[in-house]
């Protein structure tokens, strides 16, 4: 990934986990990584915290108007993943 920058955060998966393309739902303590290619393609990766293998969350691909916007999007995604469950 020739990215502008990357951000990562460790978090506890919400109830029901996070759906990935490669292995289905993952749960527990996870790490979200966001980045953007120079052309604005958003890069989202998720893994079990401390693991080597990254997975692709279901959805996308997405293109950002400004590649730097992935930093704000990262904060929004973590906020959504941490919100109280009904």
C-alpha positions as CSV (number, residue, x, y, z in Angstrom):
1,X,0.0,0.0,0.0
2,X,1.6,3.3,-1.0
3,X,-0.4,5.3,1.4
4,X,-0.5,8.9,2.6
5,X,-0.5,7.6,6.2
6,X,-2.0,4.9,8.3
7,X,-3.8,4.8,11.6
8,X,-4.6,1.8,13.8
9,X,-6.6,1.3,17.0
10,X,-7.2,-1.7,19.2
11,X,-10.9,-2.2,20.3
12,X,-13.3,-4.8,21.5
13,X,-15.6,-6.1,18.8
14,X,-19.2,-5.0,19.0
15,X,-21.9,-7.7,19.7
16,X,-22.1,-9.8,16.6
17,X,-18.4,-9.1,15.7
18,X,-17.1,-7.7,12.4
19,X,-17.8,-9.4,9.1
20,X,-14.7,-10.0,6.9
21,X,-14.4,-11.1,3.3
22,X,-11.8,-13.8,4.0
23,X,-13.0,-15.6,7.2
24,X,-16.5,-14.3,8.0
25,X,-17.2,-12.9,11.5
26,X,-14.3,-12.1,13.9
27,X,-14.9,-11.2,17.5
28,X,-12.9,-10.3,20.6
29,X,-10.1,-7.8,20.8
30,X,-9.4,-6.5,17.3
31,X,-7.3,-3.9,15.6
32,X,-8.6,-1.6,12.8
33,X,-6.1,-0.1,10.4
34,X,-7.1,2.6,7.9
35,X,-5.1,4.2,5.2
36,X,-5.5,5.7,1.7
37,X,-3.8,5.3,-1.6
38,X,-2.6,8.4,-3.3
39,X,-5.6,8.2,-5.7
40,X,-8.0,8.3,-2.7
41,X,-8.8,4.5,-2.5
42,X,-9.7,3.8,1.1
43,X,-7.8,0.9,2.7
44,X,-9.5,-0.8,5.6
45,X,-7.9,-3.8,7.3
46,X,-8.8,-5.6,10.5
47,X,-7.1,-8.4,12.6
48,X,-7.2,-10.0,15.9
49,X,-5.1,-7.7,18.2
50,X,-1.4,-8.8,18.0
51,X,-2.0,-11.3,15.1
52,X,0.0,-11.2,11.9
53,X,-2.8,-11.7,9.4
54,X,-5.0,-8.8,8.3
55,X,-8.5,-9.2,6.9
56,X,-10.8,-7.0,4.7
57,X,-14.0,-5.8,6.4
58,X,-17.1,-6.5,4.3
59,X,-18.1,-3.5,2.0
60,X,-16.3,-1.2,-0.4
61,X,-14.3,-0.5,-2.3
62,X,-14.5,3.2,-1.3
63,X,-12.8,6.2,-2.8
64,X,-12.2,9.4,-0.7
65,X,-12.2,12.9,-2.2
66,X,-9.1,13.7,-0.2
67,X,-6.9,10.8,0.9
68,X,-6.3,12.5,4.2
69,X,-9.9,12.0,5.1
70,X,-9.2,8.5,6.1
71,X,-7.9,9.9,9.4
72,X,-11.3,11.4,10.2
73,X,-13.1,8.3,9.0
74,X,-10.9,6.1,11.2
75,X,-12.2,8.1,14.3
76,X,-15.8,7.7,13.1
77,X,-15.5,4.0,12.6
78,X,-13.9,3.4,16.0
79,X,-16.7,5.6,17.5
80,X,-19.3,3.4,15.8
81,X,-17.7,0.2,16.9
82,X,-17.6,1.5,20.6
83,X,-21.2,2.8,20.8
84,X,-23.5,1.0,23.2
85,X,-25.4,-1.9,21.8
86,X,-29.2,-2.0,22.0
